[in-house]
Each structure stands twice: as structure tokens, then as C-alpha cells.
Amino acid sequence: MTSKIIAQRCPENPLLSPDPHSPWEGRAVYNASVVKDETGYSFVYRAESILQDYANQQLHLSTIGVAQSLDGQKITHRRQLIIPEKPWEKFGCEDPRVTKIENQYVILYTALSAYPPDAQSIKVAVALSSDLKTIKEKHLVTPFNAKAAVLFPEKIGGQYIVIMTVDTDQPPAKIALARLDNLAQLWDQKFWYRWYHQIEKHQLKITRFNTDQIEVGAAPVKTKNGWVLVYAHIQNYNQPDHKIFGIEAVLLDIKDPQKIVGRTEQPFLTPDLEYEQRGVVPNVIFPSGAIATEDALMVYYGAADTTVCLARLKLNPFLSYMKQTPYRDILKLVRYHKNPVLEPVKTEAWRAQAVFNSAAIFEAGQVHLLYRAMSLDNTSTIGWAASQNGFDFPEESHEPVYVPRIDHELKKSANLFSGCEDPRVTKLGDRFYMFYTAYDGWRPPQVALTSIKVEDFLAKNWIWTEPILISDPEIDNKNACLFPEKINGKYVILHRVAGQEIAIDLLDDLKFKKQTWLEKEGSISPRPGFWDSAKIGIAGPPLKTSKGWLLIYHGVSDRDKNYRLGYVILDLADPFKILYRSPFPMLEPVKEYEKIGIVNNVVFSCGAVEKDGQLFVYYGGADKVIGVATASMDEVVGVI
């Protein structure tokens, strides 16, 4: 981790405060966007009125003001600029971002059409002005929930670039870019519908955790090293006792602003002083303006949703700091838009309650899934499905292809969880080896091993070998798999002893003679303070790549207990050696089918395949359904 960098607050803070003699800005003035030209600085800011009767409501109405400054600090000539006039802004005009481009001021702001506002009434609007004295036209921009939008101050590749925050009020929020051929596309609703439908293609990969909220802050600032985008990064957004409003930044490529070339690893400003901790909304700082001088980056921000403040960073050291970060984009898997791909079938008793946690194999041109199915009495068996494209599974079994057979898998009391759970499958030679959790509901779960000939599997002749238990019966053990080839003449098995870390064992054979159990010759452990701080376990068997063994794993945080997915890359010749470990999760429970089910807030994988250069990760959502998410394999291993 690079050393921490802190912004220096202006000793004259706050620069702009409410005016008790001016009702329209008598309660609060904050979130100022700042533009500089030959005449000085113009502050375009949000103002909140004193409590008033308005449209049959009592409220503090937000409008937009403008103020002037010669030096960027001392404010003069404050006045109101934008007021609600259209139905889509009837209940407020908030949080403006101003850009001067082609001798015109383009002001993007948040428009509220209802009170109290909800996600569907919070959208982006635009006002155009030639002089910041009068508004010549206004338009609604987005037909969907969005705010915190701003236009880049110059064209890139012959196009106007807009960056905005989408779904701010129906999280997870996303920061994304739009490219326009002309300014009139700003209010072309058909354009925005098409753009929103493909939102994942336009995103900046900034978000670290699903528990964070991100929003665009200031208009991007052009520097010799790229565009500096200052933004709000709110950690632990849904945990009031742990919520942290921070200001951070990313450095974007000068020619391709969707490419991140540097970033902060942590906030350079948090609410620490009294004027940031006390106000209309305590403990909030929100960036809204940024100006680069020869040697400084001036960041303007709202403090406690009450005043306008300024902090400075030394420009060149700050640019160097961002470029030194060990990561750029934060890799996130892209969910299939038709997820879940497999769900419970109520008319088939064996999989009436849940279908989840699937092993995955790519063989004979198809993706084969061997998934955990659970009946209404909580008995787990294993079903099969197959796909040509990795997304759609028209072929599937209508009865289990593997069922409990030995005592340790048989239910000992009605409705206890029992059976054959969470399979992982590896091809080695002419056989598929399946590791799974054997559980009777009473004794500690044990790792079981069975196998089947590849030819029998493909012919759907489910002739499995008699399962053997390979872990100590006195110790909880699960999440086991076999590497797809020997390393230095040894079989390599991963598993989890006593529920916290990934254990690694090297074996001469797979016979497991009586009373021979898996042990732990090495391990990968949870990391305090990270997303995987409480416990970890493998997903599926590792995939061999040119850069190392790609091992996807699940991790649980000690803060929120969510199950997330990340990955490590292990040395090809030495599986005890970690070459890379993801600092942030690649998949988190965000969608409803991942958040609500038998066990809430879980994404849990037992298998992945590589197909046509893409990584397909199959995972259980909330212990109820199966989803798939993908990424470019080159992108995944490109961290090495």
C-alpha cells in the first residue's frame, strides 16, 4: 500500500455560509461547482431555503445560486440562478456541476419531481447559459434515477463526454460515461434508454465493496498525467455507526477516460473538523468542484450539507501518489442479465426447495453443471445440466444423478440438513473426481470422494465409485477439490479444516487407506481488515493459466458476514506460493436473488470454466438459485 496523502484545508473555511437575510439560501449553501476563466472564479452552488409552504408541502426548497470570486476563496455577488419551473424539477434543483465548453456554460443538476422524493423522481437535468446570469434553456436528461452528472470540459475523440452516477437511490450506484455526438443528445430520451440498457459496458470500475456508495464529485480536471476525477466514496453506507464520508480520486487516461491509470487507495479527506461534523447533516463532506493551478489541486466540497469549503493538494505529488497504486480498475465479474440460470422446480420433490452451489466442467464442447439440489425436507442430492453457450441450460436431469449412499450422508432425524453437498469436480486422466461434503445433520461434516469415467459421464451412465471419507471424522471439514494435474509428482488437494482457512495437502495417491485423513501441510488464511477477514474457502478447482493457477475462493467479512468471491493466483510449480491475491471482491451479493433466499447475502461458487477466452463463474445465490458471471481471462490474470 502506498503512503497516505492528506489534503490541507483552507484556513478561511467555510468560504460560503447560509445568509439569514436571504430566505432562498437561509438554511444552507453547499456543494459548489467551480469554473475558472479570465474574469475569475464562478461558484455554482446548491442553496436550501428556510422552511416554507410550497406546493401544499412544508419544506426547505433547493434552488441553485451563483457567486463570484477573484481568487477562488473570497466570495462576492451571490444571487439565485436556477429555480423550479418544469414539472420534472417542481420540488427542487440540487447539486449543480458546471462546465464551460465552446463559450457556453452547461449546468447538469439533480431535479426532483416529487416530495418526499423517491428513486423514480430523482433525475438529471441540464440548464444552458451564455453568461451565468440568465438561463436560455432547460431539459430533462435522464429517464431513470441518476444524479451527480458533469460534462468533461473539452471533447475527446471528437465527442462530448458525460460522466454521471446512476441508480444512486436504488443501490448499487454506478459511475458511468456516455459519449455524445452533439449536445442535443443530452436530452434525447431514446439515447439514454439505449445507454442505460447497456450500463455495465459504460461503467468506471471504481467500487470496492457492495457496502459502499460512490458518486461523481467535481468536473474532471485535465493534467499532464490524465484526467483527475474527484469523487465521493462513502464506506459502510448502510451501517450508520460505521459510515465514513470520504473524498477520493481516480486518474483517467487522457484519450480514453474509461480507463483508470491511477487512483487513491483511501480518502484524502474525511469529516474531522467541527464545521464538517455539525450542520444540517452531520459528519458529511461531499466534493463538488476542482480546479488545477500550476502546483495545486483545489478541491471544493460541501461540509455537513451546510457550507462550502476548500482543501488543497500539492498537484505533482498527488499525481505521483495515484500512479503508484498497485491496482487500477477493480475487477468485477459481469452477471448474466438473465440470471438466475437454474432455479428450484416445485414439481420435482428432490429439487423443490433449492438448486445451488454447482461444480462446473467444460467437456466435449459443453459446460456441464453438477449442482446441489435440496428437497423440502432439507436433503441434498446432486443434479446435472448442460449448456452449449455457458448461459442457457436446456438439457437437465429430472432426477438426481448422485444420491446419499453411506451412513454419514443419511439423515438421522426428520428435517435436518443432510446428504451430499457442494460438489467440486476435476478431470484427471480418463475420470472425473468429485469431492463433496457428506453430512448427516449430527456429526461434523466430512469430505467425501467419488469418481466416474468420462465416457460414462458423457453417456449419462451415472456409474459412480463407492464414496470414501477422506477427512478426520472429529473435525469439521469441507470445501475440497483436486488440482487438475500432478505437481512435482504429487496430487494436490485443497480443503478447509475447522472452518476458517484453505488447507493444502500433497499426496502420493488417492487411495486413502483406512484411517488416513487429509491434514494441512500449508494454508491460505483470512486477512484482518479485508473483505475476507473472518473465514475463507475455495470455490472450484483451480484453472491453469500461463500466469499461474487461478483459484477463486469465497470469503466472509467479520463486519457484515456477507459471502463474497475473490481470487488468488498460485505459482504453477509451487502451489504454496501466492503470486497475487485480490484486494477487493470480484462478486458480492447485490441482486435480490443473491440477498434473499435460504441464507441471505451469499454468493458461493463451486466451479468455473474457461471458454473462448472468457471466465465463466457459476455460483449459488442466497443458497437458493444458480447464477453465472463472466470476465475476460486476460483481464483476470493480467494483474501479474
Secondary structure as UniProt FT lines:
FT   STRAND          8..9
FT   TURN            11..12
FT   TURN            20..21
FT   HELIX           23..25
FT   STRAND          28..37
FT   TURN            38..39
FT   STRAND          40..48
FT   STRAND          52..54
FT   TURN            55..56
FT   STRAND          57..59
FT   STRAND          62..69
FT   STRAND          76..82
FT   HELIX           87..89
FT   TURN            90..91
FT   STRAND          93..101
FT   TURN            102..103
FT   STRAND          104..112
FT   HELIX           119..121
FT   STRAND          122..129
FT   STRAND          137..140
FT   STRAND          146..151
FT   TURN            157..158
FT   STRAND          159..166
FT   TURN            168..169
FT   STRAND          174..180
FT   HELIX           183..187
FT   HELIX           189..197
FT   HELIX           199..202
FT   TURN            210..211
FT   STRAND          213..216
FT   STRAND          221..223
FT   TURN            224..225
FT   STRAND          226..235
FT   TURN            236..238
FT   TURN            240..242
FT   STRAND          244..252
FT   TURN            257..258
FT   STRAND          260..263
FT   HELIX           274..277
FT   STRAND          285..292
FT   STRAND          296..303
FT   TURN            304..306
FT   STRAND          307..314
FT   HELIX           315..323
FT   STRAND          334..335
FT   TURN            337..338
FT   TURN            346..347
FT   HELIX           349..351
FT   STRAND          354..363
FT   TURN            364..365
FT   STRAND          366..374
FT   TURN            376..377
FT   STRAND          379..387
FT   STRAND          395..396
FT   HELIX           407..409
FT   TURN            414..415
FT   STRAND          418..428
FT   TURN            429..430
FT   STRAND          431..439
FT   STRAND          446..453
FT   HELIX           454..458
FT   TURN            459..460
FT   STRAND          468..469
FT   TURN            473..474
FT   STRAND          477..482
FT   TURN            488..489
FT   STRAND          490..497
FT   TURN            498..500
FT   STRAND          501..507
FT   TURN            514..515
FT   STRAND          522..524
FT   TURN            528..529
FT   TURN            531..532
FT   STRAND          535..538
FT   STRAND          543..545
FT   TURN            546..547
FT   STRAND          548..556
FT   TURN            558..560
FT   STRAND          563..570
FT   TURN            575..576
FT   STRAND          578..581
FT   HELIX           592..595
FT   STRAND          602..611
FT   TURN            612..613
FT   STRAND          614..621
FT   TURN            622..624
FT   STRAND          625..632
FT   HELIX           633..637
FT   TURN            638..639
//
